[in-house]
Amino acid sequence: MKTQSMNNANPNCCMDFYQLPITQFLLGDSFHPGGLKLTKQLAQQLLISRESRVLDIASGRGTSSLYLAEQFGCEVVALDLSEKNLTITRALSKEKNLSSKITTTVANAEKIPFNDNTFDAIICECAVCTFEAPQLAANEMFRVLKPNAKIGISDVVLNQKLPRKLDNLFSTIFCIKGALSSQHYVDLLQAENFKRINQSQADWAIAEIVEKIKAQSKLLDTVLDSDLLSVPSWLNGSEAALKEIEKFIAVGGLGYMVMTAKKPSPLSATTP
Ligand SMILES: C[S@@+](CC[C@H](N)C(=O)[O-])C[C@H]1O[C@@H](n2cnc3c(N)ncnc32)[C@H](O)[C@@H]1O
């Protein structure tokens, strides 16, 4: 990929990266593997309906929040660290006449500014792997979820030790470096007393998103040839990094999973 200087500063963290216009160009509107197909699957598993009040934790541009409000008629709170992304969510809500259904909250998933037992469902897509303290976030998810309500998480799974060649900026911003093993995701929820934990593999989603990034990178080169667009120099080397990521996927090192779990009612909390 060719680069021209526009914003040469490295994104310091995933939040920086996920609020750049170039990110939307590379990934599309949904910043998680599997896109709205997996969001729909999660929503159905969580039994989201018109009566539901849903918390979308680390909501990015709010693509899933908008989808849930539009397709399931529910109320959604989109929570993210990035004010920039939430501004986009508000603008899109207005554009789609969904402002009465969607509210936004700038907050850290590790300290959710809502009372206990507030939400009928929680979704958290491709974000646990970006949290500094995932256990704290799991604890907060459990706290704000109503008893008998369900949480749905989808995330990148690290099945093998990260190869040295992938210990770089791209792994950080593409959510690979912070990814956990599938058992570790289960452990996070079990430690908070979530029950009925159900996990399924969706490895196709990670392969699909890498293909998409590759295709968009190629397109970017074409645009650059015509001098229509400039991209940050820190994207230099993405071609080689994507090749390494593909190799790691091919040997089963990297995958994607979808999981749901239920917060038990206080009466059943002591029974297994
Ligand atoms: C990979 S994107 C996923 C966005 C969205 N869930 C989606 O699927 O389109 C990760 C998001 O997590 C947000 N994020 C990272 N750490 C966070 C935290 N501790 N609390 C809240 N949001 C966080 C980032 O700002 C970014 O929007």
The ligand as a Gaussian input file, in Angstrom:
#p B3LYP/6-31G(d) Opt

LIG

0 1
 C      -13.441000      -3.035000      17.341000
 S      -14.368000      -1.631000      17.762000
 C      -15.997000      -2.373000      17.878000
 C      -17.105000      -1.357000      17.711000
 C      -18.536000      -1.900000      17.652000
 N      -18.822000      -2.807000      18.743000
 C      -18.807000      -2.563000      16.318000
 O      -18.848000      -3.789000      16.301000
 O      -18.960000      -1.859000      15.305000
 C      -13.925000      -1.387000      19.446000
 C      -14.592000      -0.187000      20.115000
 O      -14.330000      -0.275000      21.527000
 C      -14.215000       1.027000      22.052000
 N      -13.533000       0.879000      23.348000
 C      -12.270000       0.454000      23.583000
 N      -12.033000       0.379000      24.899000
 C      -13.188000       0.746000      25.520000
 C      -13.591000       0.852000      26.891000
 N      -12.728000       0.547000      27.881000
 N      -14.836000       1.265000      27.167000
 C      -15.705000       1.586000      26.174000
 N      -15.392000       1.500000      24.870000
 C      -14.156000       1.077000      24.538000
 C      -13.446000       1.781000      20.989000
 O      -13.613000       3.170000      21.106000
 C      -14.085000       1.194000      19.697000
 O      -15.175000       1.984000      19.283000

